């Protein structure tokens, strides 16, 4: 075969199979990275724009990323961006959750006290149950209820992404998932604005108000923002309570995975059902290491920034892969699980704070 024939084969091989098969692993890696580049750049630009909107218009950054991603969903019609969008929606999600573990220690969880911790666990169980009930009332599958209830009970978008990884696209379509993300982000933004006012009207103490914000507001940033808008002490309490919810991400996802069963419908052993994705185990390991080793302050700061960025990339890419026409066709009942779970979280948290704190 002449050099001209080889060049012609390379040119004719549009998908690169010959090139990948005949060249070195280093070239394969470069080709794989280059395939990710178009989609990754689109998501990065949209995420930077979402950050700008968040900073200048007091909009939650996750909500801004979701809305911009939906507005740019026409981009997904171009096949070249698919590898990059898939990478952001999977790898960025997983590592974002792992790095979220740099914000939590076992000592922080213990500092809220046994009574408050048990109350928090009970509230989370009620919220998940409300999500399932809302899905039933709205005529949706139980998987939509697990997703909405779990996301509302634990930590908003990051929990939704982790739970959806357990559920799988074959059991819950991506449009319902995206709508749940939008609903959780909107509910969290509304809660951050109004819960401090309600706590002040109810004449809550700093500890009571902080517990309410930490236990009832979905997103981490919004929970802390609501707490500190009430008072400095309330903000500190809200931080501890909210991080305790984040720390429960791994066991909550494990229990949800056990409850919903396997995707194939085949019976599995208890050990197999409890098997978690590697990134949830890595999150748990990060929390454990962070609890044992006193890391410099910059580690937690970098971990928070990197985690926020990766989760923003994940939700933006997910929104871009969603079809807006199908999303709008879901109707208001598709948001019923999130609405009922949010209301339950507020009522249960406020009642516990008023009665026991």
C-alpha positions as CSV (number, residue, x, y, z in Angstrom):
1,X,0.0,0.0,0.0
2,X,1.5,3.4,-1.0
3,X,1.6,6.4,1.3
4,X,-1.1,8.0,-0.9
5,X,-3.4,5.1,-0.3
6,X,-2.8,5.3,3.5
7,X,-3.6,9.0,3.5
8,X,-6.7,8.4,1.5
9,X,-7.8,5.7,4.0
10,X,-7.3,8.1,6.9
11,X,-9.2,10.8,5.1
12,X,-12.1,8.5,4.2
13,X,-12.3,7.1,7.7
14,X,-14.6,9.8,9.1
15,X,-14.9,8.2,12.6
16,X,-11.3,7.5,13.1
17,X,-11.4,3.7,13.5
18,X,-8.4,3.0,11.3
19,X,-6.5,5.9,12.8
20,X,-7.2,4.6,16.3
21,X,-6.4,1.1,15.5
22,X,-3.1,1.7,13.8
23,X,-1.6,4.5,15.9
24,X,-0.2,4.7,19.5
25,X,-2.2,5.0,22.7
26,X,-1.0,8.6,23.1
27,X,-2.7,9.5,19.8
28,X,-5.8,7.7,20.9
29,X,-5.9,9.8,24.0
30,X,-5.4,13.0,22.1
31,X,-8.2,12.1,19.7
32,X,-10.5,11.2,22.6
33,X,-9.7,14.6,24.3
34,X,-10.3,16.5,21.0
35,X,-13.7,14.8,20.6
36,X,-14.7,16.2,24.1
37,X,-13.5,19.7,23.3
38,X,-16.5,21.2,21.3
39,X,-19.1,20.1,23.8
40,X,-16.9,21.0,26.8
41,X,-16.3,24.5,25.5
42,X,-20.0,25.1,25.0
43,X,-20.8,24.0,28.5
44,X,-17.9,26.1,29.9
45,X,-19.1,29.2,28.2
46,X,-22.7,28.7,29.3
47,X,-21.5,28.1,32.9
48,X,-19.4,31.2,32.9
49,X,-22.4,33.2,31.7
50,X,-24.5,31.5,34.4
51,X,-22.0,32.6,37.1
52,X,-22.1,36.2,35.7
53,X,-25.9,36.2,35.9
54,X,-25.8,34.8,39.4
55,X,-23.4,37.4,40.7
56,X,-25.1,40.4,39.0
57,X,-28.8,39.5,39.4
58,X,-28.8,37.6,42.7
59,X,-29.9,34.4,41.0
60,X,-28.9,31.0,42.3
61,X,-26.1,29.8,40.0
62,X,-27.5,26.3,39.5
63,X,-30.9,27.8,38.4
64,X,-29.0,30.1,36.0
65,X,-27.1,27.2,34.6
66,X,-30.3,25.2,34.1
67,X,-32.1,28.0,32.4
68,X,-29.2,28.9,30.1
69,X,-28.8,25.2,29.3
70,X,-32.4,24.9,28.3
71,X,-32.2,28.0,26.2
72,X,-29.2,26.5,24.4
73,X,-30.6,23.0,24.0
74,X,-30.6,23.5,20.2
75,X,-26.8,23.0,20.4
76,X,-27.3,19.3,21.1
77,X,-28.6,18.9,17.5
78,X,-24.9,19.0,16.5
79,X,-23.4,15.5,17.0
80,X,-19.9,17.0,17.5
81,X,-20.9,18.3,21.0
82,X,-22.4,15.0,22.3
83,X,-19.1,13.5,23.7
84,X,-18.4,16.8,25.6
85,X,-21.9,17.1,26.9
86,X,-21.9,13.5,28.1
87,X,-18.5,14.0,29.8
88,X,-19.8,17.1,31.7
89,X,-23.0,15.3,32.6
90,X,-21.2,12.3,34.0
91,X,-17.6,12.8,35.0
92,X,-18.0,16.4,36.2
93,X,-21.0,15.3,38.2
94,X,-19.1,12.4,39.9
95,X,-16.0,14.4,40.8
96,X,-18.2,17.3,41.9
97,X,-19.9,15.1,44.4
98,X,-16.5,13.6,45.6
99,X,-15.1,17.1,46.2
100,X,-18.3,18.0,48.1
101,X,-16.9,15.7,50.8
102,X,-14.1,18.2,51.6
103,X,-16.8,20.5,53.3
104,X,-17.9,17.9,55.9
105,X,-16.4,16.3,58.9
106,X,-17.9,13.8,61.4
107,X,-17.2,16.3,64.2
108,X,-19.5,18.9,62.5
109,X,-22.3,16.3,62.4
110,X,-21.8,15.5,66.1
111,X,-21.9,19.1,67.1
112,X,-25.6,19.5,66.3
113,X,-26.5,17.1,69.1
114,X,-28.2,13.7,69.2
115,X,-31.8,15.1,69.4
116,X,-31.3,17.5,66.5
117,X,-29.6,14.8,64.4
118,X,-32.4,12.3,65.0
119,X,-35.0,15.0,64.2
120,X,-33.1,15.8,61.0
121,X,-33.1,12.1,59.9
122,X,-36.8,11.9,60.6
123,X,-37.5,15.0,58.6
124,X,-35.6,13.7,55.7
125,X,-37.6,10.4,55.8
126,X,-40.8,12.4,55.8
127,X,-39.7,14.5,52.8
128,X,-38.8,11.5,50.8
129,X,-42.2,10.0,51.6
130,X,-43.9,13.2,50.5
131,X,-42.0,13.0,47.2
132,X,-43.3,9.5,46.6
133,X,-46.9,10.6,47.6
134,X,-46.7,13.6,45.2
135,X,-45.6,11.3,42.4
136,X,-48.5,9.0,43.1
137,X,-51.0,11.8,43.1
138,X,-49.5,13.3,40.0
139,X,-49.8,10.0,38.1
140,X,-46.0,9.6,37.7
141,X,-43.7,6.7,38.3
142,X,-42.3,6.0,41.8
143,X,-38.8,6.8,40.4
144,X,-39.9,10.5,39.9
145,X,-41.0,10.4,43.6
146,X,-37.6,9.0,44.8
147,X,-35.8,11.6,42.7
148,X,-37.8,14.6,43.9
149,X,-38.0,13.5,47.5
150,X,-34.3,12.6,47.8
151,X,-33.1,15.8,46.1
152,X,-35.3,17.9,48.4
153,X,-34.4,15.9,51.5
154,X,-30.6,15.9,51.1
155,X,-28.9,18.7,49.2
156,X,-30.7,19.7,46.0
157,X,-29.1,19.4,42.6
158,X,-26.1,17.4,43.7
159,X,-28.3,14.8,45.4
160,X,-30.7,14.7,42.4
161,X,-27.7,14.0,40.1
162,X,-26.5,11.2,42.4
163,X,-29.9,9.6,42.7
164,X,-30.5,9.8,39.0
165,X,-27.3,7.9,38.4
166,X,-28.8,5.1,40.6
167,X,-32.2,5.2,38.9
168,X,-30.9,5.3,35.3
169,X,-32.3,6.9,32.1
170,X,-34.2,3.7,31.1
171,X,-36.5,4.0,34.2
172,X,-36.9,7.8,34.3
173,X,-36.6,10.0,31.2
174,X,-34.2,12.9,31.1
175,X,-36.9,15.5,30.6
176,X,-38.5,14.6,34.0
177,X,-35.1,14.7,35.6
178,X,-34.4,18.1,34.2
179,X,-37.8,19.4,35.3
180,X,-37.1,18.1,38.8
181,X,-33.8,20.0,38.8
182,X,-35.6,23.2,37.8
183,X,-38.3,22.7,40.4
184,X,-35.7,22.0,43.2
185,X,-33.6,25.1,42.2
186,X,-36.7,27.4,42.1
187,X,-38.0,26.1,45.4
188,X,-34.6,26.6,47.0
189,X,-34.4,30.2,45.8
190,X,-37.9,31.0,47.0
191,X,-37.1,29.3,50.4
192,X,-33.9,31.4,50.9
193,X,-35.9,34.6,50.3
194,X,-39.0,33.9,52.5
195,X,-38.0,31.4,55.2
196,X,-35.9,34.1,57.2
197,X,-39.0,36.4,57.1
198,X,-41.2,33.6,58.3
199,X,-38.8,32.7,61.1
200,X,-38.7,36.3,62.2
201,X,-42.5,36.4,62.2
202,X,-42.7,33.3,64.3
203,X,-40.1,34.8,66.7
204,X,-37.7,32.0,66.3
205,X,-34.4,32.1,68.2
206,X,-31.1,32.0,66.3
207,X,-30.8,28.2,66.9
208,X,-34.4,27.6,65.8
209,X,-34.1,29.7,62.7
210,X,-30.7,28.2,61.8
211,X,-32.1,24.7,62.1
212,X,-35.1,25.7,59.9
213,X,-32.8,27.0,57.1
214,X,-30.4,24.1,57.3
215,X,-33.1,21.4,57.4
216,X,-35.6,22.9,55.0
217,X,-33.7,24.7,52.2
218,X,-32.4,22.4,49.5
219,X,-29.3,23.9,48.1
220,X,-26.2,24.4,50.3
221,X,-25.5,28.0,49.3
222,X,-29.1,29.0,49.7
223,X,-29.4,27.3,53.1
224,X,-26.4,29.2,54.3
225,X,-27.6,32.4,52.7
226,X,-30.9,32.2,54.4
227,X,-29.3,31.4,57.8
228,X,-26.9,34.3,57.7
229,X,-29.6,36.7,56.5
230,X,-31.4,36.0,59.8
231,X,-28.3,36.4,62.0
232,X,-24.6,35.4,62.4
233,X,-25.4,32.7,64.9
234,X,-28.3,31.4,62.8
235,X,-26.0,31.1,59.9
236,X,-23.5,29.1,61.9
237,X,-26.3,26.7,63.0
238,X,-27.6,26.4,59.4
239,X,-24.2,25.6,58.2
240,X,-23.8,22.7,60.6
241,X,-27.3,21.3,60.0
242,X,-27.0,21.6,56.2
243,X,-23.6,19.9,56.1
244,X,-25.0,17.1,58.2
245,X,-27.6,16.6,55.5
246,X,-24.8,16.6,52.9
247,X,-23.0,14.0,54.9
248,X,-26.0,11.7,54.8
249,X,-25.8,11.7,51.0
250,X,-24.0,8.4,50.8
251,X,-26.2,6.3,53.2
252,X,-29.4,7.9,51.7
253,X,-28.4,7.0,48.1
254,X,-27.5,3.5,49.3
255,X,-31.0,3.1,50.9
256,X,-32.7,4.5,47.8
257,X,-30.8,2.1,45.6
258,X,-31.9,-0.8,47.9
259,X,-35.5,0.4,47.7
260,X,-35.8,0.8,44.0
261,X,-34.0,-2.4,43.1
262,X,-31.9,-3.2,40.0
263,X,-32.6,-2.0,36.5
264,X,-32.9,-5.4,34.9
265,X,-35.5,-6.6,37.3
266,X,-33.4,-9.6,38.2
267,X,-33.3,-10.6,41.9
268,X,-30.0,-9.7,43.6
269,X,-28.4,-10.4,46.9
270,X,-28.6,-7.8,49.7
271,X,-24.8,-7.1,49.3
272,X,-25.3,-6.5,45.5
273,X,-28.2,-4.2,46.1
274,X,-26.2,-2.1,48.6
275,X,-23.3,-1.7,46.1
276,X,-22.8,2.0,45.5
277,X,-21.3,3.9,42.6
278,X,-17.6,4.6,43.0
279,X,-18.1,8.3,43.4
280,X,-20.5,7.9,46.4
281,X,-17.9,5.7,48.1
282,X,-15.2,8.2,47.2
283,X,-17.4,11.0,48.7
284,X,-17.7,8.9,51.9
285,X,-14.0,8.3,52.0
286,X,-13.3,12.0,51.5
287,X,-15.5,12.9,54.5
288,X,-13.7,10.3,56.6
289,X,-10.2,11.6,55.6
290,X,-11.3,15.2,56.2
291,X,-12.5,14.1,59.6
292,X,-9.2,12.5,60.6
293,X,-6.7,14.8,58.9
294,X,-6.6,18.5,59.7
295,X,-6.1,19.9,56.2
296,X,-5.2,23.5,55.4
297,X,-8.0,26.0,54.9
298,X,-7.2,26.3,51.2
299,X,-8.1,22.6,50.6
300,X,-11.7,23.2,51.7
301,X,-11.9,26.4,49.8
302,X,-10.5,24.8,46.6
303,X,-12.8,21.8,47.1
304,X,-15.9,24.0,47.4
305,X,-15.0,26.1,44.3
306,X,-14.2,23.0,42.2
307,X,-17.3,21.1,43.4
308,X,-19.6,24.0,42.6
309,X,-18.0,24.4,39.1
310,X,-18.2,20.7,38.3
311,X,-21.8,20.4,39.5
312,X,-22.7,23.6,37.5
313,X,-21.1,22.0,34.4
314,X,-23.2,18.8,35.0
315,X,-26.6,20.5,35.4
316,X,-25.9,22.8,32.4
317,X,-24.9,19.9,30.2
318,X,-28.0,18.0,31.4
319,X,-30.3,20.9,30.5
320,X,-28.7,21.1,27.0
321,X,-29.4,17.5,26.3
322,X,-33.1,17.9,27.2
323,X,-35.8,18.6,24.7
324,X,-37.7,21.8,25.6
325,X,-40.9,20.8,23.8
326,X,-41.2,17.6,25.8
327,X,-40.2,19.4,29.0
328,X,-43.1,21.8,28.6
329,X,-45.4,19.0,27.8
330,X,-44.9,17.4,31.2
331,X,-47.5,19.8,32.8
332,X,-47.6,21.2,36.3
333,X,-48.3,17.8,37.8
334,X,-44.7,16.9,37.0
335,X,-43.6,19.4,39.7
336,X,-46.1,18.0,42.3
337,X,-43.5,15.7,44.0
338,X,-41.1,18.7,44.4
339,X,-43.8,21.0,45.7
340,X,-45.2,18.5,48.2
341,X,-41.7,17.5,49.4
342,X,-40.7,21.2,49.8
343,X,-43.9,22.0,51.8
344,X,-43.3,18.9,54.0
345,X,-39.7,19.9,54.6
346,X,-40.7,23.4,55.8
347,X,-43.6,22.3,58.0
348,X,-41.7,19.4,59.6
349,X,-38.5,21.5,60.2
350,X,-40.4,24.5,61.6
351,X,-42.5,22.2,63.9
352,X,-39.4,20.4,65.2
353,X,-37.5,23.7,65.8
354,X,-40.5,25.2,67.6
355,X,-41.2,22.1,69.8
356,X,-37.7,20.8,70.6
357,X,-35.1,23.6,70.2
